[in-house]
Amino acid sequence: MTNMIGLRFWTQRALRSSHTSTLFRRISTRPHERVLTIPNILTFSRLAAAPCLGYLILNHSYPAALGVMVYASVTDYMDGYIARKYQLQSAIGSIIDPMADKALLMTLAGCLTASGDVPLWCGASILGRDILLGLSAVFIRYKTLNEPKTLSRYFNLSIPSVQVTPTTISKWNTFFQMIYLSVCLADQVYPLGYDSIQTGMAACVTFTTIASGISYLFSKTAVKKI
């Protein structure tokens, strides 16, 4: 009887050890993406520019803030161009690129709404949509991350778990937001005097913002587990 109990114990231990080693072997063989590519570095620089933009606007340094927006627009084009030309597209880039855009636009929308240069209803739609999408991203990252779900793996950008593809209306919405908010910022440096046109642009941005948020609820291709 003692021999049978001992045999069962060592058999179960061996099976657990085999399962554990197999699990860690699978984890170690999963591909890790390169994080510090040129497109990603440009994107990270846009992400870092968001708090600088907010600081400049709150201190009424509008010309410098406009310069930051020009830099953001140029690097937004350049990182996509370089990624496509040299085949440096990545799952990480598909996540941090829209994240950088939204960080800049949310900062710009929040500061300009607080100063009264953007209508409250327009600013609220921009900030509300992006906050909800951000909370959804936190949940989706947790659900799609392969085991073991640890904090170090959760925040490890070299371990992607989803590929994000913006919907068509979301791309147009980002474009309209960028144009509208840039015009509102430029108006602080070079007064345009086209208040009625800016009100129309605000209505267009609000409509596309709400529509793009709804589109993510029904899209089956916007977020794919990898």
C-alpha positions in Angstrom: 0.0 0.0 0.0 2.8 2.4 0.9 4.6 1.7 -2.4 1.4 2.4 -4.3 0.8 5.7 -2.5 4.4 6.7 -3.2 4.2 5.7 -6.9 1.0 7.8 -7.3 2.6 10.8 -5.6 5.7 10.8 -7.8 3.5 10.2 -10.9 1.3 13.2 -10.2 4.4 15.3 -9.4 6.0 14.3 -12.7 2.8 15.2 -14.6 2.7 18.6 -13.0 6.3 19.2 -13.7 5.8 18.2 -17.3 2.8 20.5 -17.7 4.7 23.4 -16.1 7.7 22.9 -18.4 5.4 22.7 -21.4 3.7 25.9 -20.5 6.9 27.8 -20.0 8.3 26.4 -23.2 5.2 27.7 -25.1 5.6 31.1 -23.5 9.3 31.3 -24.4 8.7 30.3 -28.0 6.0 32.9 -28.6 7.4 35.7 -30.8 8.3 39.0 -29.1 8.1 42.1 -31.3 10.7 44.8 -31.6 9.5 47.8 -29.7 12.2 50.4 -30.6 11.8 50.7 -34.3 12.0 54.1 -36.0 8.2 54.3 -36.5 7.5 53.4 -32.9 10.1 55.9 -31.6 8.4 58.7 -33.6 5.0 57.5 -32.2 6.4 57.5 -28.6 7.7 61.1 -29.2 4.1 62.1 -30.2 2.8 60.5 -27.0 5.4 62.4 -24.9 4.4 65.6 -26.6 0.8 65.5 -25.2 1.6 66.8 -21.7 3.9 69.4 -23.2 1.0 70.6 -25.4 -1.3 70.8 -22.4 1.3 72.8 -20.4 1.8 75.3 -23.3 -1.9 75.9 -23.8 -2.6 76.3 -20.1 0.2 78.9 -19.9 -1.1 80.6 -23.0 2.0 79.8 -25.1 -0.2 79.3 -28.2 2.5 79.8 -30.9 4.7 77.1 -29.2 1.6 74.9 -28.8 0.9 75.3 -32.5 4.5 74.3 -33.3 4.0 71.1 -31.2 0.8 70.3 -33.3 2.8 70.8 -36.5 5.5 68.4 -35.2 2.8 65.9 -34.3 1.2 66.1 -37.7 4.5 65.6 -39.5 5.6 62.6 -37.4 2.1 61.1 -37.7 2.7 61.0 -41.5 6.3 60.0 -41.2 5.9 57.0 -38.9 3.2 55.5 -41.1 5.2 56.1 -44.3 8.4 54.6 -42.9 6.5 51.6 -41.5 4.9 50.8 -44.9 8.0 51.5 -47.0 10.3 49.4 -44.9 7.8 46.8 -43.8 8.0 47.8 -40.1 4.3 47.5 -39.3 3.7 45.8 -36.0 0.9 45.0 -33.6 2.5 47.4 -31.1 2.4 50.2 -33.6 -1.2 49.5 -34.4 -2.0 50.2 -30.7 0.4 53.0 -29.7 -0.2 55.1 -32.9 -3.9 55.7 -32.3 -3.0 56.0 -28.6 -0.6 58.9 -29.4 -3.2 60.6 -31.6 -5.9 60.3 -28.9 -3.5 61.6 -26.2 -2.8 64.7 -28.2 -6.4 65.3 -29.3 -7.8 64.7 -25.8 -5.2 67.1 -24.3 -6.0 69.7 -27.0 -9.8 69.2 -26.7 -9.7 69.3 -22.9 -7.6 72.5 -22.7 -9.5 74.3 -25.4 -12.9 73.3 -23.9 -11.7 74.6 -20.5 -10.7 77.9 -22.0 -14.1 78.2 -23.8 -12.7 78.0 -27.3 -14.4 74.6 -28.0 -18.1 74.2 -27.2 -18.7 72.0 -24.1 -21.0 69.6 -26.0 -18.2 69.0 -28.6 -15.5 68.6 -26.0 -17.6 66.3 -23.9 -18.2 64.0 -26.9 -14.5 63.8 -27.7 -13.4 63.2 -24.1 -16.3 60.8 -23.3 -15.7 58.6 -26.3 -12.0 58.3 -25.8 -12.3 57.6 -22.1 -14.7 54.8 -22.8 -12.5 53.3 -25.5 -9.5 53.6 -23.1 -11.3 51.6 -20.4 -12.4 49.1 -23.0 -8.7 48.7 -24.1 -7.7 47.9 -20.5 -10.3 45.1 -20.3 -9.5 43.7 -23.8 -5.8 43.6 -23.0 -6.5 41.5 -19.9 -8.9 39.2 -21.7 -6.7 38.5 -24.7 -3.3 38.2 -22.9 -2.2 34.5 -22.8 -1.5 32.8 -19.6 0.2 33.5 -17.2 -1.6 36.9 -16.7 1.0 38.8 -14.7 1.6 42.6 -14.3 5.0 42.3 -16.0 3.5 40.6 -19.0 0.5 42.8 -19.1 2.6 46.0 -19.5 5.3 44.3 -21.7 4.8 46.0 -25.1 6.9 43.3 -26.8 4.1 40.7 -26.0 1.2 41.9 -28.2 -2.2 40.2 -27.7 -4.4 42.1 -30.2 -4.1 43.8 -33.6 -6.1 47.0 -33.8 -7.5 48.2 -37.2 -9.4 51.6 -37.0 -12.8 51.6 -38.6 -13.3 53.9 -41.7 -15.5 56.4 -39.8 -12.9 56.4 -37.0 -10.2 57.4 -39.5 -12.4 60.3 -40.8 -13.2 61.3 -37.2 -9.5 61.6 -36.3 -9.0 63.7 -39.4 -11.9 66.0 -38.7 -10.9 66.3 -35.0 -7.3 67.2 -36.0 -8.4 69.8 -38.5 -11.0 71.4 -36.2 -8.9 71.5 -33.0 -5.9 72.8 -35.0 -8.1 75.6 -36.4 -9.3 76.4 -32.9 -5.6 76.5 -31.7 -4.5 78.6 -34.7 -7.3 81.0 -34.0 -5.5 81.9 -30.8 -2.4 82.9 -32.7 -3.9 84.3 -35.9 -7.6 85.3 -35.2 -9.6 84.0 -38.1 -13.1 85.5 -37.3 -15.0 82.6 -38.8 -17.1 81.6 -35.7 -20.0 80.3 -37.7 -17.7 78.0 -39.7 -16.1 76.7 -36.5 -19.5 76.0 -35.1 -20.3 73.9 -38.1 -17.0 72.1 -37.8 -17.8 71.4 -34.2 -21.1 69.8 -35.1 -19.5 67.6 -37.8 -16.8 66.5 -35.3 -19.4 65.7 -32.7 -21.4 63.6 -35.1 -18.4 61.6 -36.4 -17.1 61.1 -32.8 -20.4 59.5 -31.7 -20.7 57.5 -34.9 -17.1 56.2 -34.7 -17.6 55.1 -31.1 -20.7 53.2 -32.1 -18.8 51.6 -35.0 -16.4 49.9 -32.7 -19.3 48.1 -30.9 -20.4 46.4 -34.1 -17.2 46.0 -36.0 -15.8 42.4 -36.2 -12.5 43.4 -37.6 -11.4 46.4 -35.5 -9.8 44.3 -32.8 -8.4 40.9 -33.5 -6.7 38.5 -31.0 -3.3 37.4 -32.2 
